[in-house]
């Protein structure tokens, strides 16, 4: 199993607005292609103004196929444009994690 962890940092005070934008415009096309996330959460400790989501894939090839289909979806592209225009996001960090045997 391959996990894709994405960590986003927003401008102070804009996490709720970014999550609402995602809820209205990004959630449907993303989950249509990737399935339900393992986790979608906001940080309680550590760096503030941050949210995290984790997606699970069978393999790197599975991830590549699903993400390519999502990127080709006009509804997903519309969300990305709305997110860019909103200007809430400061940074994004992605980590690919392999599950261990125990």
C-alpha positions in Angstrom: 0.0 0.0 0.0 1.2 3.5 -0.9 0.0 6.5 1.1 0.2 10.0 -0.3 0.3 12.6 2.5 -0.2 16.2 1.6 0.3 19.1 4.0 -1.0 22.5 3.1 -0.2 25.8 4.9 -2.6 28.7 4.5 -2.4 32.4 5.2 -3.3 33.0 8.8 -7.1 32.7 9.3 -7.9 31.3 5.9 -8.0 27.5 6.6 -11.8 27.5 7.0 -12.3 29.4 3.8 -10.0 27.1 1.9 -11.7 24.0 3.3 -15.1 25.5 2.3 -13.9 26.1 -1.2 -12.7 22.5 -1.4 -15.9 21.2 0.0 -18.0 23.0 -2.6 -15.8 22.6 -5.6 -13.0 20.1 -5.1 -14.3 17.2 -3.0 -16.6 15.7 -5.6 -14.1 15.5 -8.5 -11.3 14.4 -6.3 -13.1 11.6 -4.6 -14.6 10.6 -7.9 -11.1 9.7 -9.1 -9.2 8.9 -5.9 -11.9 7.4 -3.7 -12.4 8.5 -0.1 -9.3 9.9 1.7 -7.8 8.0 4.6 -7.7 11.3 6.5 -8.6 14.9 5.9 -7.8 16.9 9.0 -6.7 20.2 10.5 -3.7 20.4 12.8 -4.3 20.9 16.5 -0.7 21.2 17.5 2.5 22.0 15.7 2.5 24.4 12.7 -0.8 26.3 12.7 -2.9 27.4 9.7 -2.3 23.9 8.3 -4.4 21.0 7.1 -3.4 17.5 6.0 -4.9 14.9 3.8 -3.8 11.3 3.2 -4.8 9.1 0.2 -4.2 5.4 -0.2 -3.2 3.6 -3.4 -2.5 0.0 -4.3 0.8 1.0 -6.0 2.7 3.9 -7.6 1.1 2.9 -10.9 -2.4 3.0 -9.3 -1.6 6.5 -8.0 -0.3 7.7 -11.3 -3.4 6.4 -13.2 -5.9 7.9 -10.7 -4.2 11.2 -10.5 -3.9 11.5 -14.3 -7.6 11.0 -14.6 -8.3 13.6 -11.9 -6.0 16.1 -13.6 -7.8 15.6 -16.9 -11.2 16.3 -15.2 -12.5 19.9 -16.1 -14.3 20.1 -12.8 -11.0 19.5 -10.9 -9.2 22.0 -13.1 -12.0 24.6 -12.3 -11.4 24.0 -8.6 -7.7 24.5 -8.9 -8.3 27.8 -10.7 -10.8 28.9 -7.9 -8.2 27.9 -5.3 -5.5 29.9 -7.1 -7.7 32.9 -7.4 -8.6 32.7 -3.7 -4.9 32.9 -2.8 -5.2 31.2 0.6 -2.4 28.6 0.1 1.2 29.5 1.0 2.9 26.1 0.8 2.3 22.4 -0.1 4.3 19.4 1.0 3.8 15.9 -0.4 5.1 12.7 1.1 4.8 9.3 -0.4 4.8 6.6 2.3 5.1 2.9 2.0 3.3 0.8 4.6 5.4 -1.6 6.7 4.8 -5.3 7.3 3.5 -5.1 10.8 
